[in-house]
Amino acid sequence: PVTRGLADLGGTTVMRFVMQEFEKIVCAVLFLGMTLIGFINVVVRYATHYSFAASEEVLTNGFLLLTVFGAAIAARRGEHLAVTLVQNALPRRAAQMVFILSVILSVLLLAASAWFSWVTLMNQIESGIRSYALGLPAWWYQIGLPFGFALIIIRYLQHAAETWHMQRREPQATPRV
């Protein structure tokens, strides 16, 4: 919780806030921008009977970025999709091994996603492909994806470390005999 006013915040505090809340800030800005573009499209359509055609391109790519950075928020909170039925039924040591395996596999999948989105980005830059509605370089829409996936990895590992330390400190409710 922020208890001081913005005037009292030092540069380090502001930077720490931005680093801890970066994906939330990105999602808020994206969502606000997408809402405004959608609203403008509706107003233009009803006022002139013409559609703001480029809005589809911008909104579609905005949803993609919103999804990736939203996944980073979910990863940090531990609210990503997980099936823990088997893990919860296992003895503590086996459950810890399954947890470690799931973290490794998740990070590998996210790293592959970051890598392939980076390769796609480089391909788009090299080929000079342009978007269909606005004619912008296609990589403008793609540039956030590899960094978004990298951020998901960071946030997922932060949550995994917290969960691991919490599990290790938790005493067992009933002793195993």
Backbone torsions as a table, in degrees:
resi	resn	phi	psi	omega
1	PRO	NA	137.4	178.8
2	VAL	-86.8	120.7	-177.9
3	THR	-109.6	-14.1	179.9
4	ARG	-104.5	156.9	176.2
5	GLY	-74.0	164.4	-179.4
6	LEU	-61.3	-30.5	-179.3
7	ALA	-67.2	-26.2	-178.1
8	ASP	-85.4	-12.0	-175.0
9	LEU	-74.9	131.4	174.7
10	GLY	-84.8	167.9	-179.7
11	GLY	-58.7	-38.4	-179.9
12	THR	-65.6	-41.6	-179.9
13	THR	-64.8	-42.8	178.8
14	VAL	-63.7	-45.2	-179.8
15	MET	-63.5	-41.3	177.9
16	ARG	-61.8	-42.8	178.4
17	PHE	-60.9	-46.8	-179.4
18	VAL	-62.3	-42.5	-178.9
19	MET	-66.9	-36.4	-179.7
20	GLN	-77.9	-28.7	-173.8
21	GLU	-115.8	16.2	-172.9
22	PHE	-53.9	-49.9	-176.7
23	GLU	-65.4	-32.3	176.5
24	LYS	-66.9	-40.6	178.5
25	ILE	-63.9	-45.7	179.0
26	VAL	-60.0	-46.1	-179.7
27	CYS	-63.5	-40.8	179.7
28	ALA	-64.1	-44.1	179.8
29	VAL	-65.5	-45.0	178.2
30	LEU	-60.1	-46.8	-177.3
31	PHE	-64.5	-41.7	177.6
32	LEU	-62.4	-47.4	179.2
33	GLY	-61.7	-42.4	179.9
34	MET	-66.8	-37.3	177.7
35	THR	-64.4	-44.0	178.8
36	LEU	-63.6	-42.5	179.4
37	ILE	-64.3	-43.2	177.5
38	GLY	-62.4	-41.7	178.8
39	PHE	-64.2	-45.1	178.5
40	ILE	-60.4	-40.1	178.6
41	ASN	-60.7	-43.9	179.7
42	VAL	-64.6	-44.9	-179.9
43	VAL	-62.2	-46.2	-180.0
44	VAL	-62.7	-42.1	-178.5
45	ARG	-63.6	-44.0	-179.1
46	TYR	-76.9	-29.1	-178.7
47	ALA	-80.9	-34.3	-173.6
48	THR	-119.0	-7.7	-175.4
49	HIS	64.0	20.5	173.6
50	TYR	-121.2	148.9	179.4
51	SER	-95.0	147.6	172.9
52	PHE	-82.8	85.2	-167.5
53	ALA	-59.6	-34.0	-177.2
54	ALA	-69.0	-15.4	-177.9
55	SER	-63.4	-33.8	179.5
56	GLU	-60.7	-45.3	180.0
57	GLU	-61.7	-47.3	-178.0
58	VAL	-66.3	-44.2	-178.6
59	LEU	-67.0	-40.7	179.5
60	THR	-61.1	-46.9	179.4
61	ASN	-70.7	-31.7	174.9
62	GLY	-64.5	-40.5	177.4
63	PHE	-62.5	-38.0	178.0
64	LEU	-61.5	-49.0	178.3
65	LEU	-65.1	-39.5	178.4
66	LEU	-61.2	-39.2	179.1
67	THR	-65.4	-44.9	-177.9
68	VAL	-67.3	-47.2	-179.6
69	PHE	-71.8	-29.2	172.4
70	GLY	-66.1	-34.6	176.0
71	ALA	-65.0	-32.3	176.1
72	ALA	-65.7	-39.2	176.1
73	ILE	-62.3	-46.5	-180.0
74	ALA	-63.1	-40.0	179.9
75	ALA	-63.5	-41.1	-179.9
76	ARG	-65.4	-35.8	-179.2
77	ARG	-85.0	-10.0	-176.4
78	GLY	76.9	25.4	-177.5
79	GLU	-104.6	16.5	176.4
80	HIS	-73.5	165.5	179.6
81	LEU	-64.6	130.8	177.8
82	ALA	-153.6	137.8	175.3
83	VAL	-107.0	105.6	-174.8
84	THR	-106.9	10.0	-178.6
85	LEU	-57.3	-48.5	-179.5
86	VAL	-68.2	-45.6	-178.3
87	GLN	-59.8	-40.8	-179.1
88	ASN	-69.5	-24.3	-178.8
89	ALA	-85.6	-12.2	-176.3
90	LEU	-84.1	157.8	171.1
91	PRO	-61.1	159.3	-171.8
92	ARG	-54.6	-47.4	-177.4
93	ARG	-64.1	-44.2	179.1
94	ALA	-65.9	-38.9	178.4
95	ALA	-62.6	-37.7	177.4
96	GLN	-65.3	-39.5	178.5
97	MET	-66.3	-40.1	177.1
98	VAL	-64.9	-39.1	177.3
99	PHE	-60.7	-47.6	179.4
100	ILE	-61.5	-44.0	178.4
101	LEU	-61.2	-42.4	-179.4
102	SER	-66.1	-36.4	177.5
103	VAL	-65.5	-45.7	-179.8
104	ILE	-61.1	-47.4	-179.0
105	LEU	-65.3	-39.5	178.9
106	SER	-64.2	-44.4	179.6
107	VAL	-64.9	-39.7	177.4
108	LEU	-62.1	-43.3	178.5
109	LEU	-63.3	-44.1	179.2
110	LEU	-67.2	-37.8	177.4
111	ALA	-65.3	-39.1	176.6
112	ALA	-64.5	-40.1	177.7
113	SER	-63.4	-42.3	177.7
114	ALA	-63.4	-44.5	-179.1
115	TRP	-62.3	-49.8	-177.1
116	PHE	-67.2	-33.6	176.1
117	SER	-71.0	-31.0	174.7
118	TRP	-67.1	-43.8	178.4
119	VAL	-61.7	-41.7	177.6
120	THR	-62.6	-43.0	178.3
121	LEU	-58.9	-47.9	179.8
122	MET	-63.2	-39.1	177.8
123	ASN	-62.6	-42.6	179.5
124	GLN	-65.9	-38.3	178.4
125	ILE	-66.0	-46.9	-177.6
126	GLU	-66.0	-38.5	-176.2
127	SER	-81.4	-20.4	179.9
128	GLY	73.1	20.7	-179.8
129	ILE	-60.7	144.7	-177.4
130	ARG	-119.9	156.5	179.6
131	SER	-71.2	155.5	-172.6
132	TYR	-75.2	-32.5	-174.2
133	ALA	-96.0	-48.8	-175.8
134	LEU	-95.9	-15.3	-178.9
135	GLY	72.4	21.3	177.9
136	LEU	-79.7	156.0	173.1
137	PRO	-57.2	129.6	-175.1
138	ALA	-62.6	-26.8	-178.2
139	TRP	-67.2	-19.6	176.9
140	TRP	-58.9	-36.5	179.6
141	TYR	-79.6	-26.5	-173.5
142	GLN	-87.7	-20.2	-167.6
143	ILE	-60.3	-29.2	-178.3
144	GLY	-79.3	-18.5	-173.9
145	LEU	-64.3	-51.4	-179.5
146	PRO	-60.4	-37.4	179.1
147	PHE	-71.1	-34.9	175.6
148	GLY	-63.0	-45.0	177.9
149	PHE	-65.0	-38.9	176.7
150	ALA	-62.8	-39.0	178.3
151	LEU	-66.6	-37.0	176.3
152	ILE	-61.3	-41.9	178.1
153	ILE	-58.9	-47.5	-179.4
154	ILE	-60.2	-49.1	-178.2
155	ARG	-66.5	-36.8	178.5
156	TYR	-65.3	-42.6	178.8
157	LEU	-67.5	-35.1	175.4
158	GLN	-61.2	-47.0	-180.0
159	HIS	-66.2	-40.9	179.8
160	ALA	-61.8	-41.5	178.9
161	ALA	-63.9	-43.2	177.7
162	GLU	-63.2	-43.2	179.9
163	THR	-64.3	-42.1	-179.2
164	TRP	-62.1	-46.7	-179.7
165	HIS	-66.7	-34.7	178.2
166	MET	-67.9	-41.2	179.5
167	GLN	-64.8	-37.9	-177.2
168	ARG	-71.9	-27.8	179.7
169	ARG	-84.7	-22.9	-176.9
170	GLU	-66.5	124.8	173.3
171	PRO	-75.5	151.0	177.7
172	GLN	-70.8	140.3	-178.7
173	ALA	-66.4	-43.5	178.3
174	THR	-130.1	138.1	-179.6
175	PRO	-67.9	144.4	176.5
176	ARG	-90.3	129.7	179.9
177	VAL	-118.9	NA	NA
